[in-house]
């Protein structure tokens, strides 16, 4: 890393990552020209960069990909988790090459440019990953200028002034704005996403969207539900008016305690009405807050598609997809909540269930996209548990 006080921009450098202390990492910019400030994190997935970039949980973050070859299969119209990318930018080891895949529609670097996202190539991403592991996730600015003109001091000041994710409610910025019936099923090659033709005989799940990945809703459909999606700010009366058989709490970005200011009272009313609940990621954290537990900011977070999680009921190990920087503090769980899953990387909580309500949640992403599909059973567990209510 170079220091702002003695900094000389290397010849040919068109991109830079600047830290709040004025240190900088140079490389070759791609995508959109400009700069963006956010939290630096890393993701260890080998595939699925387009799903990762479009995951709303990455709002406010800049992703370091540890896998060196990113962009080599281009982009397409199907492998997206939201209408646009929410990650502010990405850092990759190798230059983005011409795409080689029959599904490619647009090269990754052009897609990044079209979507207004900044990329930085030619960087030692393993060194960045070690830095995050040792010092935690820092606030940084990523910048791209084809002429290589950078005011490092100004960019460092911008990074230093950014308040960070702790205390930040980002769900309000990424949630859908209106109620909608979810229509897509699971993607299959040659057919795309099948339509949700579920009738009234299927359990009705009302999903609260705090920044949801689309594949969560697709998996609820696959498991046998019809799904209505509500914005993060939906009231309990709006939820109840839809006569749900169950309520789903989605993933999303930011600090759960901040989002909890308006989300937790609604979840508490749902629980009081004895409506079954299933939560994922931020939804898991919000369920924890709703029953009186606390959440904590993690040192580096968990992001990747190879995270082992132990199911405490029988010792089974699931390989999971993860993306979170906050966690439920298991030591603060009340008597009516118990831990169900634990990370085998660091022992952090990865699941809870209530002993007096039909409510459970997991920290990881059973919908994958990208990642393994070991944990689809959770969608089946939730939806199958609602079928008795429909039959009655």
N, C-alpha and C positions, 0 to 999 in steps of 0.2 A: 504494500500500500504506500501511496505517496502522501506527503503532508502538505496541506494548503500553503504553508509559509515558504516552502522551498520547492513548490510544485512547478514542474515543466511538463506540459502536455506532450506525450510521446507522439512522434511523427506517425501519421496515419490513424490516430485515435479519433473516432467520431462519436463515441459513447462513453459515459462515465457513471459510476455509482459513487455518490458522495455521502459520507457519514457526518453525524452532528459534530464530531470533533475536528472536522476538516480533512481527515484522511480520505483517500479516493482510490478507486480501482478503475482503470481505463480499459476500453475494448472497442469493438466495432458496433456502432448502433444499427438498428434496423427497425422496421415498422414506422410508427408515427414520429415526426420531429417534435421536440418539446421536452418538457420535464414533468415529473410527478413525484409526490412525496407520500411515503407510507411506511409500513412495517416490513422489514425484510424477513422472509421465511424460506424454508427449503422443503422440497417434495422429492421423495425417493422413487416415485413411480417410473417404470420403464416405458409404459405406453399411456395414451390417454391425455396428451397435453391439451387437446382442444376442449375436452370435458372439464379439465382442471381450470383452464383459463376462464371458462364460462360458468363456473360454480360460484353462485352469489356469496358463499361463505368467505371467498377471498377478497371481498370488498375492503379497500384500505390497505391491501398488501401487495408486495412485489415478490414474485416467486423465483427462487433459485432452483433450477432443475439439476439434480445430481447426475441423471443419466445424460451422457454427452451428446447424443444424436437426437435433437429435438427439431421437428418440422419436416423430417424426411419423407413423411407420407402425406404432406399437405393438409388441407382442410376440406370438409364437406358440409352439407347442410343438415346432416343427421346427428353428428356427434357433438351435440351441444346440450348444455344443462339449463340454459336460459337464452333469451333472445339476443344477448350481447355479452361480451366478456366483462367480468367484474373485477378480476385482478388488474391492477394498474399497469403491470408490465412483467417481463420475465428476463432472466439471465441464463444464458446457455454457454456450454463449453465450445462447441464447434459452430462454425458459420452454418446458417440455414441453407441447405442445398435444394436443388430442383426436386420437386416431389416425385415419388415413384410409387404410385398406388392407383388401382383402377377406380377407386371411389373419390379420388381427388377432384375438387372443383376449383380451388384457388390455392396458390402457394402460401405457406404459413406467414412469410414476411409481408406479403401483400395483404393478407387477411388482417394482420396486426395493424398495418397502416390504415386500412379501410375502417377498422374498428377504433382507431385513435389510441392504440396501446403501444408502449415503447418497449423495444427489445435491446438487449446488450449481449453480444457474442464475443468469443475469444477470451473468456475469463476463466480463471482456475476456480471452478464451482465447488470443488472439494475443499479448497482452502476457505471459501466463504462458509461452507457448511460447518467446518470445524470451528470457525469463529463464532457462529450462532450457537453451536453446542456448548462452547466454553463461556461465552459472555451473555448469552440470551439474544432474543430477537431485537435488533436495533432499529431506530428510525433512520431512514435514508432517503435520498433523492436519486432517481434514475433519470438520465438526460441523454438526448440524441440530437446532435447538430452535425449535418454533413460536412461543414467547414471546420469542425473541431474547436469552435470558440466557446469556452466555458468560463463562467465566473464562479470559480470554486468556492470562494468565500461566501458569495451570496447563496449558493446552493447549500452549503453547510449551515448557514443561518436558517435557511428554510427547513432543513431537517431538524435542527435544534428547536425550532419554534413549534413544530408539529406536536400536538398533545399526546399522541399515542392512542392505542385501542382501548386501554383501560378507562372505563367510564363513558365509552362512546357507544351510543345506540345507532347501529347501522342498519338494523332490520327495517326501520322506518323508511330508509332510502331505497331499499332493494325489493321490498314487498310489492306484489301486485296491488292495484288500486281498487279493483272491483271483484265481486263474487263471480265465479265462473264454474261451469260444469267441465270437468276434465274429460277429454275425449280420446287421448292416445293410449294404446296398449304397448306391449313390448315390441321392440324392433326385430325384424327378421330380414335376412338378406334377400333381395329381390322384391320385397314387399313393403319395406319401410315400417312405420309404426301403424299397427292395426288400430281401428277405431274402437272406442269403448261403447259397445252396444248393450251395456248392462241395463236391465230393466228394473222395475221397482222391487222385484223379488230378491234382488241382491242387497246385502247389507249396505247401508248408506253411511259413508265416512265423510265427515266434515273436516277438511284439512286446513289448519291455520298456517298461512304462508309467511314465515319470518325471513325468507330468502331461500326458498326451497329449490332443490335440484329436481328437474323434471322427471328423472328416472324413479324417484320415490313414488310419485303419483302413478307412473306406469306399473310399478310393482304392486301397488295396492290394487290396481285393476286386474293384474295377472292373478293376484291372490283371491279374487272373486268379489271385489267391492265396486260400487259406483261411488264416484268421488266428486264432491263439491269443494272448491277452494275459496277460502275467505282471506282478506288482507290481515296483516299482523295486528291491526288496530280494531279488529272485529270485537264487538261487545258480546257478553253472554246472551243477551236477548236475541242478537242476530244469529248466534250459533243455535240456540234453542228453537228459533223459528223454523229452522230447516229440518227439525225432527231427526237428528242424527242417531244412528245406532252406536256410533263411536266417534271420538275426536282424535285427530292426528296432529301432533305438534312438530313442525318441520325444523330442519337445520337452518342456519343463517349466520351472518357475520356479527362482529362486535362483542361488547361486554354483556353477558347475560343479565347482570345486575341492573344495567341501564335499561335494557329492553323489558326487564321484569317489572319496571314501574307501572306499565300498563298491561303487560301480558299476564303476570302472576295473579292479579285479582280475578281475571276471567277463568284461568285454569282452576283456581280454587272453587269457583262457582260450578264449573263443570264437574269437579270431583264431588262436591256436595250434592249434586244432582244424580250421582251414581251413574254417570255416563262413562263407559270404558275409554281409556286413554292410552295412546302409544306415542312415544316421542323419540326423535333421533337428533343427536348432536346438540345444537342449541335448544331444541325441544326437550332433550334429556336434562339439560342444565336448568331449564325453566321449570320442569316438573320438580326437580330437586328443590329449587327455591320456593315453589308453591307449598311444599310440605315442611318448610322451615330449615332446610339445609343451606349451606353457604357454597359459593363458587370462588375459585381462586385462579389467578393468572399463572400460567405455566411458564417455566424457564425458557423453553424453546418450542413447545407444542409438539403435536404429532401430525405429520402429513406424509402420506404415502399409501401404497397399495399392498404392503407386505407386513402389516402389524399383527403379531400374534396376541390373541385375547383368550383368556381361560374362562370357561363357563363354570362357575363355582358349584352348581348343582350336581355335576357329574364328572368334572375335570376335563371335559372335551375342549380342545384348542381349535379356535377358528382363526383363519388368516383373513384379515379384514382391511378395508380401506378406511383411512382416517384423514380428518382435516379439522383440527381444533387447537386453539391456543388457551382455552379456559377449561376447567374441570370441576366436577362436584367434589367438594371436600368430604370424603367418606366419614371422617370423624365427627361431622356435624349432622349426620343423618338422624332423624327422629326414630323413636321406638317402632313406629309403624312402617318404616322403610328399611329394606335390606339390600346390600350389594349383591349383584348377580353375576357380574363379569369384572375381570381385572386385566389390565395390560401386563403382558409378560416382559415388556421393555423396561417399565419403571414402576410398576405396581399401582399406577393411578386407577381410579374408578372408571369402569367402562359400562356399567349398567346398574339399574336399580328396579325394584318392584315394591309396590305397597302391599302390606299384609292384610289391610282392611278394605281395599278397593281393587277393582279390576283396572289396574294402571301399572304400566311398566315402560322402561325407556332404555336406550343404549347410546353410548357416546360415539360409537363408530358408525360406519355407513353400510348397512346391509344391502342397499341398492347398488353398491359398487359404482360403476360408471365413472372412472375406470376402477378395475380391481376384481378380486375373487368374489364368488357368489356363494360362499360357505353359509351365509347367514340369512338367506331368503326365508328360512323357516319362521323368522320373526314376523314377517308380513302375514304368513299363513296362520300363525298363532293368534295374531290380532283379529284378522278377518273371520277365521273359523269360530273364534269366541263370540262373534257378533251374530252368527247365523241362528242361534237359539232365540235371540230377541226378535228376529225377523219372522221366524216360524210361529212365535207366540202371537 
